[in-house]
Structures are given as C-alpha cells and as structure tokens.
Amino acid sequence: MFAGYIMLRLPYQVKYLFIEWIQREYPLKASKVINRIKQVRDGELSCSVFGERLKGTGTIARNIEQLFAVSCRKHSLDTVKVELNVTRFRRYDNLQTDLSG
C-alpha cells in the first residue's frame, strides 16, 4: 500500500473560482481558509516552484508533513513494498504503424 498527499494549489482562474465558492458557501470560515493556504504558499494561493508546489513551505506545511508521516507509520503505509510481477507481460514487436507516410 502507498499513501501520498499534495498541498492544495489554486493556479490561474481556479483561485478566483475557489474564492468565490468559499465566500459564498462558508462566509465565516473563508478568510481563515484563504489565509492558511497563503501561509503554506509564501503569501500566494499557488506556487509553481518545483519541490515546493506539491508540499508547500513554512511551519504549517512542515507540521502537515510530519503528521502525514506519523499517520503512514501508524497504519503501515510506509513499510509495505509491492513486488511487481512481469511474468504475464507479453511483448509484441512491430505493432506500431509507420506514421511517416
């Protein structure tokens, strides 16, 4: 088994849609949620920097990462190794058609 997580990103037009939705559906919680997202994204709602965009940065992002790691250990999601079996794999040669013309 395997577990992974990705920190919420709100790129491009998605951020406007999300802000509109959360303000409409959860008006009392909207600013807190938006500010939390900004706290793990260096003040922005999205980050495109490789290595930061999936995990976030800062104290809250580290706390989430640690909580996730503890939860994976607790539920043995970090120790199970899957061995792939390729005995049923068959290779077919020359099946790709010539696309050059």
N, C-alpha and C positions, 0 to 999 in steps of 0.2 A: 504494500500500500504506500501511497505517497500523498503528501499534502503540500500545498503552496498557497501563497497569498500575493495579491497585488494591491498596493495602496490606491485609493480612488484618485483618478485623474479626470480633469474636466477640460479637455482641449477644445479650442476653436469655438464653434457655435454651441457645443454641448454645455459649456458653462452657463451660457445665458438661459438655455432651456432648463437646466437644473436649478438655477437661482430662482427663476420664475415659479417652477413647480414647488420648491421647498418653501418659498414665501407664501404661496397660496395654500398649501396643504398643512404646513406646520409653522405658522407665523410666529409662535412664541419660541420655537427652537431654531429657527432659520439662521439667525446671526451667529449663534453658538456653533452650529454645524459648519457654516461657511468659514468662520474663524479657525476652527480646528483643522479644516482642510488646508487653509493657508499656513498654519503652523508647521505642517509636515511638508510644505512645498515652498519654503523660504518666502512667504508672503504672497505667493501666487496660487492660482487654482489648478495649475498644471505645470509640469516640468518635463522637458524633452531631453534632459541630460542623461546619457546612458549611465546606468548604475544608480541613479537617483530616482528616475521616473517610476520604477516599479516598487521601490521600498520607502521613498521619502527621506527626509533628513530631520535632524533635531531630536530633542528629548522624547517627544511623544512617539515618533517613528521608532526610536530605539526601544521604548517600552513595549510597543506593539510587537516588534521583532522578538524580544525576549519572551513575552507572553506566548507568542506563537510557538517558539522553540520548546518552552516548558510543556505546552499542551501536546505537541508532537511526541515528546518523550513520554509523557503520561499515557498516551494512547498508542504507543509503539509505532508511530508513523515515521519515525526517523531511522529505524533499525531493520525493517523488512526489506530484503533485497529480492528482486524479481529476476529469475534467470530466464532469459529468452530462449525459446526452442525454435530452431530453424529447420528441424527435420522434415517438416511438412511444406517447406518453401520449395517451389519449383521455379527454375529459371528458364524462361523462353527466349531464345535468341532470334534475332531477325524479325521481331514483331512490329517494330516501329517502321512506319511507312516513310518513304522518301518524300520530304516536304520541299525539296529544291526544284521540283518541276517536272 
